[in-house]
Amino acid sequence: MSHSVHPYSHRLGIIRDWKSRWFGVPGKYQQFLRSDVTIREFLQKRLHGHYVGGIDIERGNSSLKIIIKTSRPGMIIGRSGEGTGKLKDEIVKALKRVKLTVPKDTKIEVEEIRFPETSASIVGQMCAEGLEKRLPFMRVMKQAIEKTMANREAKGIKITMSGRLGGAEMGRIESVKNGRLPLQTLRADIDFAREKAHLPYGDIGIKVWIYKGEIFEKAKK
């Protein structure tokens, strides 16, 4: 029987790298893992609506580096870097609240996503925003697909929505696909994300797959 595999974890070590990069110090692995989960959950809530495409975490012996990938870096950085300073203080507070140690050398880096329409996470957030504004779900999906396919980098896209679509009594699943989507090809650069739209009659789940062509060793070098 075939199983659904997360497109990101399916390609780890082949064309993808881990989103948390550090080595577990004996006796501290549990603490580091809990700290990473706390940071991610806090940032996803705090930066909701800022179009964050991904959060990477790097650790050293006494350092912590948080890399935030977003299509709106100005909103996070603020005037002369005030925003990142505030954000760092809030993260430190959030970690101390759950009694986790914070490294002295804690840094926040903001990376710009040049083409937000090719980031599955951002496309998912755009769809969720559209649904929360009470736009028809089919129109939201088709508009997102048109925007993505207008970019040269995107070779294919699929969007799936599930739940009480259009406020119907019974939940259902609807999908729209355009272009190629080779999920089994390990060298295929497929971006995947899950999002939720919070509506009065319940949440609607959104899944987005975006195919951006194949990655070869020669091209990487």
Secondary structure, DSSP 8 states (H G I E B T S, - for coil): ------TTGGGBTTTB--SEE----TTTHHHHHHHHHHHHHHHHHHTTTS-EEEEEEEE-SSEEEEEEEES-HHHHH-GGGHHHHHHHHHHHHHHHHTT----SEEEEEEEE-S-GGG-HHHHHHHHHHHHHTT--HHHHHHHHHHHHHTSTT--EEEEEEEESGGG-SS-EEEEEEEE---TT-TTEEEEEEEEEEEETTEEEEEEEEEEEEE--HHHH-
